[in-house]
Amino acid sequence: MADTNRTRTDWSTEESFWRENYRTRPYADANRNFDYYRPGYKYGFESRSRLGDRPWNEAEPELRSGWDRYEGRGESKWEEIKDTVKDAWERVTGRDEDRTRR
């Protein structure tokens, strides 16, 4: 467990995880490569330091409003990328593990 928490504080490790796994996610479009999803994963990951470990439904309004100001967002709109951000958010906050335990 401690190794998992250490890993989730390192963007390069997280980026490697998502690069290997993004195609398995339900929102992944076969016509889009990792570079399309990368900003959403990184934004979800980086936002934890600012917003803490809040559940997605509490953090989402702030994440949504911050997306338009996020420099690395590229051309994507919130509605197109929010599932990616949520995935990264839940992974980095440990909420993805909570779901599997229930």
QUICORPE-V568539 format. One record per backbone hydrogen bond with DSSP energy under -0.5 kcal/mol. CO is the residue of the C=O (numbers start at 0). NH is the residue of the N-H. If there is no record, write none. Layout:
co:CO nh:NH
co:CO nh:NH
//
This chain:
co:0 nh:4
co:1 nh:5
co:2 nh:6
co:3 nh:7
co:5 nh:8
co:6 nh:9
co:8 nh:10
co:9 nh:13
co:10 nh:14
co:11 nh:15
co:12 nh:16
co:13 nh:17
co:14 nh:18
co:15 nh:19
co:16 nh:20
co:17 nh:21
co:20 nh:23
co:21 nh:24
co:24 nh:27
co:28 nh:31
co:32 nh:35
co:32 nh:36
co:33 nh:36
co:33 nh:37
co:34 nh:38
co:36 nh:39
co:36 nh:40
co:37 nh:41
co:38 nh:42
co:39 nh:43
co:40 nh:44
co:41 nh:45
co:42 nh:46
co:43 nh:47
co:44 nh:47
co:45 nh:48
co:46 nh:49
co:46 nh:50
co:47 nh:51
co:50 nh:53
co:54 nh:57
co:54 nh:58
co:55 nh:59
co:58 nh:61
co:58 nh:62
co:59 nh:63
co:60 nh:64
co:61 nh:65
co:62 nh:66
co:63 nh:66
co:63 nh:67
co:65 nh:68
co:65 nh:69
co:66 nh:69
co:68 nh:70
co:69 nh:72
co:70 nh:73
co:72 nh:75
co:76 nh:79
co:76 nh:80
co:77 nh:80
co:77 nh:81
co:80 nh:83
co:80 nh:84
co:81 nh:85
co:82 nh:86
co:83 nh:87
co:84 nh:88
co:85 nh:89
co:86 nh:90
co:87 nh:91
co:88 nh:92
co:89 nh:93
co:89 nh:94
co:89 nh:95
co:90 nh:93
co:93 nh:97
co:94 nh:98
co:95 nh:99
co:96 nh:100
co:97 nh:101
co:98 nh:101
//
